Amino acid sequence: MVSPVGPIRGFLEYSLVGFLYARESSLNNVQQSLSAIGTAEAIEKWAFIDASASITRRLNLFDSDYASTILPAALAKSGNKPILIADAPSIPGYIQAFWHATVQQVPLEKFTVLPLDAAAPDASVVITTEDTCPRCDVVFKRWPYTVYIARGPERSLSPLPAEASRAEIRVINYSPYLKRREAATIRIAVRNAGTLVWLARERTVTPYQINVDNHWLDAAGRTIVNDDGRATLLQDLLPGQEAEFSFTVNAPRDAGQYVLEVDVLQEKVSWFGLRGSKTLRLPVTVD
């Protein structure tokens, strides 16, 4: 293909791989991959731009143990009440519930799928694929499913005042030497140095949830990558308490000396660092 600027050459690949386990207790998977590589001639015979990207998504589609573990546990606790389904957006567990209920001749009216931003009412029986469960009286758990009874009123997160947006961050483990664009895991500990409890989210799209995030700065302290890796607060954190987080950071594309900055963020409110809290800054060499 030729553009007004210069020739553009590209390669696009898509693959779909499926696995079926009819008699095993493994999760069935479908993996979708999309890869693209391209070269553009920005200035004729002088400047060229290379680009590449890839996306991989894996969905759990069938769990042969669901019928003997997850569904019976929920049915036994629900009695005449409905079973609520609270799915994380990336793990649609309702498919399991509807499939196995149909096979076992359980009326589908027995199930209610909660909206993504809705919390379960007190005393309700829930099957969830969410990664956090702050009001849970757990009945049975087998990744990615948790059967629980909701305890207590629905929680509502709200913006924290500045005096509650204080964190003390220390590194536990990280790599100070990375290759260009290399993905690496960083492990840190965050202490609530504020005046109020930090509430864990109940659903993936809960507003005002608290996350730990990183930026990349150059040697002069200028931000070159904002909002890179991220980890979510999965348990309530009282003032003075500490929680550990692990997440993936992605090294800059160019070699050089960098600063990996870690900060706490309350979604739709502010970075803690912008409100006077001290961030964690770690030197990283990229080659």
Stockholm file with secondary structure:
# STOCKHOLM 1.0

chainA/1-287         MVSPVGPIRGFLEYSLVGFLYARESSLNNVQQSLSAIGTAEAIEKWAFIDASASITRRLNLFDSDYASTILPAALAKSGNKPILIADAPSIPGYIQAFWHATVQQVPLEKFTVLPLDAAAPDASVVITTEDTCPRCDVVFKRWPYTVYIARGPERSLSPLPAEASRAEIRVINYSPYLKRREAATIRIAVRNAGTLVWLARERTVTPYQINVDNHWLDAAGRTIVNDDGRATLLQDLLPGQEAEFSFTVNAPRDAGQYVLEVDVLQEKVSWFGLRGSKTLRLPVTVD
#=GR chainA/1-287 SS CBCSSSBEEEEEEEEEEEECCSSSSSEEEEEEEEEEEEEEEEETTTEEEEEEEEEEEEEEEEETTTTTTHHHHHHHHHTTSCEEEECBTTBCTHHHHHHHHHHTTCCGGGEEECCTTCCCCTTCEEEECCSCCTTEEEEEEETTEEEEEECSSCCCCCCCCGGGCCEEEEEEECCSEECTTCEEEEEEEEEECSSSCBCCCSSTTCTTCEEEEEEEEETTSCEEECSCCEEECCSCBCTTCEEEEEEEEECCSSCEEEEEEEEEEETTTEEGGGGTCCCEEEEEEEC
#=GC SS_cons         CBCSSSBEEEEEEEEEEEECCSSSSSEEEEEEEEEEEEEEEEETTTEEEEEEEEEEEEEEEEETTTTTTHHHHHHHHHTTSCEEEECBTTBCTHHHHHHHHHHTTCCGGGEEECCTTCCCCTTCEEEECCSCCTTEEEEEEETTEEEEEECSSCCCCCCCCGGGCCEEEEEEECCSEECTTCEEEEEEEEEECSSSCBCCCSSTTCTTCEEEEEEEEETTSCEEECSCCEEECCSCBCTTCEEEEEEEEECCSSCEEEEEEEEEEETTTEEGGGGTCCCEEEEEEEC
//
